[in-house]
Amino acid sequence: MIVILLISSLSGCVNEDGMKNEKIGVLVTIPPQAEFVKSVGGERVDVMVMIPPGASPHAYTPTPSQLKAVSEAEIYFKVGSGVEFEEVWLDRIIAMNPDIIVIDGSRGISRLDDDPHIWNSPINARKMVENFYTGLIMVDPDHSDEYMSNRDEYLQRLDDLDEYIHEKLDGYTNRVFMVYHPSFGYFAEEYNLTQISVERDGKEPTPKVLQECIDEAKRYNLSYIYVEPQFTTQGARTIADEIGGEILFIDPLPTEYITNMQTIADQIALELE
């Protein structure tokens, strides 16, 4: 009887009607992780994103329905790189559900200073997918072959994405772009670019910082200021007006990871031309 109960706890949850839900409940912190999880787990996982599209990881508070899902989930797939939401909430989540299995997405990834945005490099995304797969087959070993096949297919898509970005960006002499929030440090490192950030230390730019950014934009002959949709455009607009440039939006927290990363490469290529 004890063995049966243990197997049941790993194989699925029980819904409000008392019927067994065969899907494995997985919580993730940010939208890109949901694509990673679904691509490996397929129809055998049920994913909930704690920070919904458009929300900021720096200030988000879970809703009552999300906290209810915490108590029923079997896996928390954390980013693991210092995302502020996890720093504040992960210990509380574990306290609410002591049996939840935490998978660290950052295992094997080299950190850049205090930059938590590890997923914005397809090479790092590859490692995050591998980390999730390793944890998932521990929870559900019976379907490990299926998960392996799914993983390999998605890893190939990430390899194709990496090749696409290299082909899009490698041919340019200019390697500098300016972004409001420093979300793309790993992307810049991977593709030999330099990211200039308007926001410094998580604070809105002062007049002095804005002038420094204007000077740097003129120095590198920049035409675009990239802004994430989670942030204000006010400071970026000031710089763009001063240099006769434009604001372009690029999203570091997309729901469709591969498609969005291709778009980011396309947008940054406009600056490098």
C-alpha positions in Angstrom: 0.0 0.0 0.0 2.8 2.4 0.8 4.5 1.7 -2.5 1.3 2.3 -4.4 0.8 5.7 -2.7 4.3 6.7 -3.4 3.9 5.9 -7.1 0.6 7.7 -7.2 2.2 10.8 -5.8 4.8 10.8 -8.5 2.6 9.9 -11.4 -0.2 12.5 -11.0 -2.4 14.6 -8.8 -6.0 14.2 -7.8 -8.4 16.9 -9.0 -11.3 18.4 -7.2 -13.7 15.7 -8.4 -11.5 13.0 -6.9 -10.3 11.8 -10.3 -6.7 11.2 -10.9 -4.9 13.7 -13.2 -2.1 11.7 -15.0 -0.2 14.9 -16.0 2.8 15.9 -13.9 2.2 19.4 -12.4 5.2 21.6 -13.2 5.7 25.2 -11.9 8.1 27.5 -13.7 9.2 31.0 -12.9 9.1 32.7 -16.3 7.3 32.2 -19.7 10.4 30.9 -21.7 10.7 28.0 -19.3 7.2 26.9 -20.2 8.3 26.2 -23.8 11.3 24.2 -22.5 9.0 22.1 -20.3 6.3 21.5 -22.8 8.9 20.6 -25.5 10.3 17.8 -23.3 7.3 16.7 -21.3 4.7 17.0 -24.1 1.2 16.0 -23.1 2.4 14.4 -19.9 3.1 17.7 -18.1 0.8 20.5 -17.0 2.7 23.7 -16.7 1.9 26.9 -14.7 4.0 30.0 -15.2 4.4 32.0 -11.9 5.3 35.3 -13.6 2.8 35.8 -16.4 3.6 37.5 -19.7 4.1 41.3 -19.3 4.8 41.1 -15.6 8.2 42.0 -14.0 10.1 39.4 -12.1 11.3 42.2 -9.8 8.0 42.9 -8.3 5.5 40.2 -9.0 3.4 38.6 -6.2 1.6 35.3 -6.9 -2.2 35.2 -7.1 -4.3 33.0 -4.8 -4.9 30.5 -7.7 -1.2 30.3 -8.3 -0.6 29.6 -4.6 -3.2 26.8 -4.8 -1.3 25.3 -7.7 1.8 25.4 -5.6 0.3 23.0 -3.2 -0.6 20.5 -6.0 2.5 20.7 -8.1 5.2 18.0 -8.2 8.1 19.9 -9.7 9.4 23.4 -9.5 11.7 24.2 -12.4 13.6 27.2 -11.2 15.8 29.4 -13.3 18.3 29.3 -10.4 20.4 32.3 -11.5 19.2 34.9 -8.9 15.8 35.9 -10.4 14.3 38.2 -7.8 11.0 36.4 -7.7 12.8 33.1 -6.8 14.9 34.9 -4.2 11.8 36.1 -2.4 9.3 33.3 -3.0 11.0 29.9 -3.6 11.6 29.1 0.1 8.0 30.0 0.8 6.8 27.7 -2.0 8.9 24.9 -0.6 7.4 25.5 2.8 3.9 25.3 1.3 4.7 22.1 -0.5 7.6 20.3 1.2 7.3 17.3 -1.2 7.9 19.5 -4.3 11.0 18.5 -6.3 13.1 21.5 -7.3 15.1 21.3 -10.5 17.8 23.9 -11.0 17.8 25.3 -14.5 21.2 27.0 -14.0 23.2 23.9 -13.3 26.3 24.0 -15.5 25.9 27.5 -16.7 28.6 30.1 -16.0 27.2 33.3 -14.5 27.9 36.9 -15.7 28.4 39.0 -12.5 24.8 39.6 -11.1 23.0 39.0 -14.4 20.2 36.5 -13.9 19.0 36.4 -17.6 20.7 33.2 -18.5 17.9 32.0 -20.8 18.6 34.7 -23.3 21.4 32.7 -24.8 20.3 29.6 -26.9 23.4 27.8 -25.6 22.3 28.3 -22.0 18.7 27.4 -23.0 20.1 24.1 -24.2 21.6 23.4 -20.8 18.3 24.4 -19.1 16.4 21.9 -21.2 19.0 19.2 -20.4 18.6 20.0 -16.7 14.8 19.8 -16.8 15.0 16.5 -18.7 17.3 15.0 -16.1 14.9 15.9 -13.3 11.8 14.8 -15.2 13.0 11.3 -15.8 13.7 10.9 -12.1 10.1 11.8 -11.4 8.7 9.7 -14.3 11.3 7.1 -15.4 8.6 5.0 -17.2 8.5 7.5 -20.0 12.2 8.4 -20.2 12.5 7.3 -23.8 9.7 9.5 -24.9 11.2 12.4 -23.0 14.6 11.8 -24.5 13.1 11.9 -28.0 11.3 15.1 -27.3 14.4 16.6 -25.8 16.6 15.7 -28.7 14.1 17.2 -31.2 13.9 20.5 -29.2 17.7 20.6 -28.8 18.0 20.4 -32.6 15.7 23.4 -32.9 17.9 25.3 -30.5 21.0 24.4 -32.5 19.2 25.7 -35.6 18.3 28.9 -33.7 21.9 29.4 -32.8 23.0 28.9 -36.4 20.3 31.4 -37.5 21.5 34.1 -35.1 25.1 33.6 -36.1 24.2 34.0 -39.8 22.2 37.1 -39.0 24.8 38.9 -36.8 28.3 37.6 -37.6 28.9 39.6 -40.8 28.8 43.1 -39.3 31.7 45.2 -38.1 29.6 47.2 -35.6 29.0 45.1 -32.5 27.3 47.6 -30.1 23.7 48.0 -29.2 21.9 50.0 -26.4 19.1 48.5 -24.3 17.1 50.0 -21.5 17.3 47.1 -19.0 20.5 44.9 -19.2 18.6 41.7 -20.1 20.9 40.6 -22.9 24.3 40.2 -21.4 24.4 36.4 -22.2 23.1 37.0 -25.7 25.8 39.7 -26.2 28.6 37.4 -24.9 27.5 34.5 -27.0 27.4 36.5 -30.2 30.4 38.8 -29.6 28.4 41.9 -29.0 28.5 44.8 -26.5 25.4 45.7 -24.6 25.1 49.3 -23.3 22.5 49.6 -20.6 20.5 52.7 -19.9 19.3 51.4 -16.5 22.1 51.0 -13.9 21.9 48.9 -10.8 18.2 48.4 -11.2 17.5 52.2 -11.0 16.0 54.6 -13.5 18.7 56.7 -15.2 19.6 60.0 -13.7 20.1 63.0 -15.9 23.9 62.3 -15.7 23.4 58.7 -16.8 21.1 59.8 -19.7 23.8 62.2 -20.9 26.4 59.5 -20.8 24.1 57.2 -22.8 23.5 60.0 -25.4 27.2 60.5 -25.7 27.8 56.7 -26.1 25.0 56.4 -28.7 26.6 59.2 -30.7 30.1 57.7 -30.3 29.0 54.4 -31.8 26.6 56.0 -34.2 23.6 54.1 -32.8 20.1 54.5 -34.3 18.0 52.4 -32.0 17.3 52.1 -28.3 15.9 48.7 -27.4 13.3 48.6 -24.6 11.7 45.6 -22.9 7.9 45.8 -22.7 8.1 45.3 -18.9 9.8 48.7 -18.5 9.0 52.4 -19.1 10.1 54.1 -22.3 10.7 57.5 -20.8 14.5 57.4 -20.5 14.9 55.6 -23.8 12.7 58.2 -25.5 14.9 61.0 -24.2 18.0 59.4 -25.7 16.3 58.5 -29.0 15.1 62.1 -29.4 18.6 63.4 -28.8 20.2 61.2 -31.3 17.4 61.3 -33.9 16.9 57.6 -33.3 14.0 55.1 -32.7 12.7 52.9 -30.0 12.4 49.2 -30.7 10.8 46.6 -28.4 12.5 43.3 -27.7 11.1 40.9 -25.1 13.4 39.0 -22.7 10.4 37.0 -21.3 8.5 35.6 -24.3 6.0 32.9 -24.4 7.4 31.6 -27.7 11.1 31.3 -27.0 12.6 30.3 -30.4 10.4 32.6 -32.5 11.1 35.5 -30.2 14.9 34.9 -30.2 14.9 35.0 -34.0 13.0 38.3 -33.8 15.5 39.7 -31.3 18.3 38.8 -33.7 16.5 40.5 -36.6 15.9 43.6 -34.5 19.5 43.9 -33.3 20.8 43.3 -36.8 19.1 46.6 -37.8 21.5 48.4 -35.5 24.6 46.5 -36.8 23.9 47.3 -40.4 
